[in-house]
Amino acid sequence: MSSDPTRRIVILRHAKAEWSDGDDHERPLADRGRKDAPVAGRWLAGSGVTPELALCSTAARTRETWKLAVSELPERPRTVYEERLYEASLGELIALLNEVSDEVADLVLIGHNPGMHALADALAGEADGDLLARMNRSGFPTAAVAVLTFSGSWKSVEHGVGRLVAFWAPHA
């Protein structure tokens, strides 16, 4: 008898970015963001989650966040820069997760609000303690990290399938 493997989804919102009247896609991190991103990486390293795959938005602020965060991890996962993560809707994010190979057990998504918060909230059918309330109260601030677990195939990811097992934000 085989049981479905437990998988983990790490949702990381980019760190604090500079405001600009220019191209939103090319906004760099602010000084606070450059300080918070490695702290998020250290938190992730200490969480025991070792992602095998990172899907990162192509926006400058997400790429910079991931570069600073991943340098704190004991092992660097394969990273794919995914254009569809920029300005992705909840439905588009779930569709993207449904495409992940079942060879991947732990995945990290690096993206933007409102999508990252909406995804964490939608997938969390259950939560440890008051994590869901804490996450929703916080509004999923910059450099926040949510970790969800679920059983089954990536193709089975849908609303309510996961359990929120960790939520962290640098200034919460």
Contacts in CASP RR format, 6 or more apart in sequence:
PFRMAT RR
TARGET T0000
AUTHOR 0000-0000-0000
METHOD contacts of the structure
MODEL  1
MSSDPTRRIVILRHAKAEWSDGDDHERPLADRGRKDAPVAGRWLAGSGVT
PELALCSTAARTRETWKLAVSELPERPRTVYEERLYEASLGELIALLNEV
SDEVADLVLIGHNPGMHALADALAGEADGDLLARMNRSGFPTAAVAVLTF
SGSWKSVEHGVGRLVAFWAPHA
3 151 0 8 1.000
4 151 0 8 1.000
4 152 0 8 1.000
4 153 0 8 1.000
5 105 0 8 1.000
5 151 0 8 1.000
5 152 0 8 1.000
6 105 0 8 1.000
6 149 0 8 1.000
6 150 0 8 1.000
6 151 0 8 1.000
7 104 0 8 1.000
7 105 0 8 1.000
7 106 0 8 1.000
7 107 0 8 1.000
7 149 0 8 1.000
7 150 0 8 1.000
7 151 0 8 1.000
7 152 0 8 1.000
7 154 0 8 1.000
8 49 0 8 1.000
8 51 0 8 1.000
8 105 0 8 1.000
8 106 0 8 1.000
8 107 0 8 1.000
8 147 0 8 1.000
8 148 0 8 1.000
8 149 0 8 1.000
9 97 0 8 1.000
9 107 0 8 1.000
9 108 0 8 1.000
9 109 0 8 1.000
9 123 0 8 1.000
9 147 0 8 1.000
9 148 0 8 1.000
9 149 0 8 1.000
9 150 0 8 1.000
9 157 0 8 1.000
10 44 0 8 1.000
10 49 0 8 1.000
10 51 0 8 1.000
10 106 0 8 1.000
10 107 0 8 1.000
10 108 0 8 1.000
10 109 0 8 1.000
10 145 0 8 1.000
10 146 0 8 1.000
10 147 0 8 1.000
11 108 0 8 1.000
11 109 0 8 1.000
11 116 0 8 1.000
11 119 0 8 1.000
11 120 0 8 1.000
11 145 0 8 1.000
11 146 0 8 1.000
11 147 0 8 1.000
11 148 0 8 1.000
12 40 0 8 1.000
12 44 0 8 1.000
12 65 0 8 1.000
12 66 0 8 1.000
12 69 0 8 1.000
12 108 0 8 1.000
12 109 0 8 1.000
12 110 0 8 1.000
12 111 0 8 1.000
12 116 0 8 1.000
12 143 0 8 1.000
12 144 0 8 1.000
12 145 0 8 1.000
13 111 0 8 1.000
13 112 0 8 1.000
13 113 0 8 1.000
13 116 0 8 1.000
13 117 0 8 1.000
13 140 0 8 1.000
13 141 0 8 1.000
13 142 0 8 1.000
13 143 0 8 1.000
13 144 0 8 1.000
13 145 0 8 1.000
14 29 0 8 1.000
14 57 0 8 1.000
14 59 0 8 1.000
14 61 0 8 1.000
14 62 0 8 1.000
14 64 0 8 1.000
14 65 0 8 1.000
14 110 0 8 1.000
14 111 0 8 1.000
14 112 0 8 1.000
14 142 0 8 1.000
14 143 0 8 1.000
15 29 0 8 1.000
15 30 0 8 1.000
15 32 0 8 1.000
15 33 0 8 1.000
15 34 0 8 1.000
15 36 0 8 1.000
15 37 0 8 1.000
15 40 0 8 1.000
15 61 0 8 1.000
15 64 0 8 1.000
15 65 0 8 1.000
15 68 0 8 1.000
15 142 0 8 1.000
15 143 0 8 1.000
16 29 0 8 1.000
16 30 0 8 1.000
16 32 0 8 1.000
16 33 0 8 1.000
16 36 0 8 1.000
16 142 0 8 1.000
16 143 0 8 1.000
17 27 0 8 1.000
17 28 0 8 1.000
17 29 0 8 1.000
17 30 0 8 1.000
17 33 0 8 1.000
17 61 0 8 1.000
17 142 0 8 1.000
18 27 0 8 1.000
18 28 0 8 1.000
18 29 0 8 1.000
18 30 0 8 1.000
19 27 0 8 1.000
20 26 0 8 1.000
20 27 0 8 1.000
24 59 0 8 1.000
25 58 0 8 1.000
25 59 0 8 1.000
25 60 0 8 1.000
25 86 0 8 1.000
26 59 0 8 1.000
26 60 0 8 1.000
27 59 0 8 1.000
27 60 0 8 1.000
27 61 0 8 1.000
28 60 0 8 1.000
28 61 0 8 1.000
28 64 0 8 1.000
29 37 0 8 1.000
29 61 0 8 1.000
29 64 0 8 1.000
29 65 0 8 1.000
29 68 0 8 1.000
33 65 0 8 1.000
33 142 0 8 1.000
33 143 0 8 1.000
34 64 0 8 1.000
34 68 0 8 1.000
36 142 0 8 1.000
36 143 0 8 1.000
36 170 0 8 1.000
36 171 0 8 1.000
37 64 0 8 1.000
37 65 0 8 1.000
37 66 0 8 1.000
37 67 0 8 1.000
37 68 0 8 1.000
37 69 0 8 1.000
37 143 0 8 1.000
38 68 0 8 1.000
38 69 0 8 1.000
38 71 0 8 1.000
38 72 0 8 1.000
39 143 0 8 1.000
39 170 0 8 1.000
40 65 0 8 1.000
40 69 0 8 1.000
40 143 0 8 1.000
40 144 0 8 1.000
40 145 0 8 1.000
40 168 0 8 1.000
40 170 0 8 1.000
41 68 0 8 1.000
41 69 0 8 1.000
41 70 0 8 1.000
41 72 0 8 1.000
41 73 0 8 1.000
42 72 0 8 1.000
43 145 0 8 1.000
43 168 0 8 1.000
44 69 0 8 1.000
44 72 0 8 1.000
44 73 0 8 1.000
44 108 0 8 1.000
44 145 0 8 1.000
45 72 0 8 1.000
45 73 0 8 1.000
45 74 0 8 1.000
47 147 0 8 1.000
47 166 0 8 1.000
49 106 0 8 1.000
49 108 0 8 1.000
49 147 0 8 1.000
50 73 0 8 1.000
50 74 0 8 1.000
50 75 0 8 1.000
50 77 0 8 1.000
50 106 0 8 1.000
51 77 0 8 1.000
51 106 0 8 1.000
51 107 0 8 1.000
51 108 0 8 1.000
52 77 0 8 1.000
52 78 0 8 1.000
52 104 0 8 1.000
52 105 0 8 1.000
52 106 0 8 1.000
52 107 0 8 1.000
53 77 0 8 1.000
53 78 0 8 1.000
53 79 0 8 1.000
53 80 0 8 1.000
53 100 0 8 1.000
53 104 0 8 1.000
53 106 0 8 1.000
53 107 0 8 1.000
53 108 0 8 1.000
54 66 0 8 1.000
54 70 0 8 1.000
54 77 0 8 1.000
54 78 0 8 1.000
54 79 0 8 1.000
54 80 0 8 1.000
54 107 0 8 1.000
54 108 0 8 1.000
54 109 0 8 1.000
54 110 0 8 1.000
55 80 0 8 1.000
55 82 0 8 1.000
55 85 0 8 1.000
55 96 0 8 1.000
55 100 0 8 1.000
55 107 0 8 1.000
55 108 0 8 1.000
55 109 0 8 1.000
55 110 0 8 1.000
56 62 0 8 1.000
56 63 0 8 1.000
56 66 0 8 1.000
56 79 0 8 1.000
56 80 0 8 1.000
56 81 0 8 1.000
56 82 0 8 1.000
56 85 0 8 1.000
56 109 0 8 1.000
56 110 0 8 1.000
56 111 0 8 1.000
57 63 0 8 1.000
57 81 0 8 1.000
57 82 0 8 1.000
57 83 0 8 1.000
57 85 0 8 1.000
57 86 0 8 1.000
57 88 0 8 1.000
57 110 0 8 1.000
57 111 0 8 1.000
57 112 0 8 1.000
58 81 0 8 1.000
58 82 0 8 1.000
58 83 0 8 1.000
58 85 0 8 1.000
58 86 0 8 1.000
59 86 0 8 1.000
59 111 0 8 1.000
59 112 0 8 1.000
62 85 0 8 1.000
62 86 0 8 1.000
62 110 0 8 1.000
62 111 0 8 1.000
62 112 0 8 1.000
63 81 0 8 1.000
65 110 0 8 1.000
65 143 0 8 1.000
66 79 0 8 1.000
66 110 0 8 1.000
69 110 0 8 1.000
70 76 0 8 1.000
70 77 0 8 1.000
70 79 0 8 1.000
77 108 0 8 1.000
82 96 0 8 1.000
84 92 0 8 1.000
84 96 0 8 1.000
85 93 0 8 1.000
85 96 0 8 1.000
85 109 0 8 1.000
85 110 0 8 1.000
85 111 0 8 1.000
85 112 0 8 1.000
86 111 0 8 1.000
86 112 0 8 1.000
87 112 0 8 1.000
88 96 0 8 1.000
88 111 0 8 1.000
88 112 0 8 1.000
88 115 0 8 1.000
89 115 0 8 1.000
90 115 0 8 1.000
90 118 0 8 1.000
90 119 0 8 1.000
90 122 0 8 1.000
93 109 0 8 1.000
93 115 0 8 1.000
93 118 0 8 1.000
93 119 0 8 1.000
94 119 0 8 1.000
94 122 0 8 1.000
94 157 0 8 1.000
94 158 0 8 1.000
94 159 0 8 1.000
97 107 0 8 1.000
97 109 0 8 1.000
97 154 0 8 1.000
97 157 0 8 1.000
98 154 0 8 1.000
98 155 0 8 1.000
98 157 0 8 1.000
99 154 0 8 1.000
100 107 0 8 1.000
100 154 0 8 1.000
101 154 0 8 1.000
102 153 0 8 1.000
102 154 0 8 1.000
102 155 0 8 1.000
104 154 0 8 1.000
109 116 0 8 1.000
109 119 0 8 1.000
113 139 0 8 1.000
113 140 0 8 1.000
116 140 0 8 1.000
116 144 0 8 1.000
116 146 0 8 1.000
117 135 0 8 1.000
117 139 0 8 1.000
117 140 0 8 1.000
120 135 0 8 1.000
120 140 0 8 1.000
120 146 0 8 1.000
120 148 0 8 1.000
120 164 0 8 1.000
120 167 0 8 1.000
121 132 0 8 1.000
121 135 0 8 1.000
121 136 0 8 1.000
122 159 0 8 1.000
122 160 0 8 1.000
123 148 0 8 1.000
123 150 0 8 1.000
123 157 0 8 1.000
123 159 0 8 1.000
123 160 0 8 1.000
123 161 0 8 1.000
123 162 0 8 1.000
123 164 0 8 1.000
124 132 0 8 1.000
124 135 0 8 1.000
124 146 0 8 1.000
124 148 0 8 1.000
124 160 0 8 1.000
124 162 0 8 1.000
124 163 0 8 1.000
124 164 0 8 1.000
125 159 0 8 1.000
125 160 0 8 1.000
125 161 0 8 1.000
125 162 0 8 1.000
125 163 0 8 1.000
125 164 0 8 1.000
126 162 0 8 1.000
126 163 0 8 1.000
126 164 0 8 1.000
127 163 0 8 1.000
127 164 0 8 1.000
127 165 0 8 1.000
128 163 0 8 1.000
128 164 0 8 1.000
128 165 0 8 1.000
128 166 0 8 1.000
131 164 0 8 1.000
131 165 0 8 1.000
131 166 0 8 1.000
131 167 0 8 1.000
132 164 0 8 1.000
134 167 0 8 1.000
134 172 0 8 1.000
135 144 0 8 1.000
135 146 0 8 1.000
135 164 0 8 1.000
135 167 0 8 1.000
138 144 0 8 1.000
138 167 0 8 1.000
138 169 0 8 1.000
138 172 0 8 1.000
140 146 0 8 1.000
140 169 0 8 1.000
141 169 0 8 1.000
141 170 0 8 1.000
141 171 0 8 1.000
141 172 0 8 1.000
143 169 0 8 1.000
143 170 0 8 1.000
144 167 0 8 1.000
144 168 0 8 1.000
144 169 0 8 1.000
144 170 0 8 1.000
144 172 0 8 1.000
145 166 0 8 1.000
145 167 0 8 1.000
145 168 0 8 1.000
145 169 0 8 1.000
146 164 0 8 1.000
146 166 0 8 1.000
146 167 0 8 1.000
147 164 0 8 1.000
147 165 0 8 1.000
147 166 0 8 1.000
147 167 0 8 1.000
148 162 0 8 1.000
148 163 0 8 1.000
148 164 0 8 1.000
148 165 0 8 1.000
149 162 0 8 1.000
149 163 0 8 1.000
149 165 0 8 1.000
150 156 0 8 1.000
150 157 0 8 1.000
150 161 0 8 1.000
150 162 0 8 1.000
150 163 0 8 1.000
END
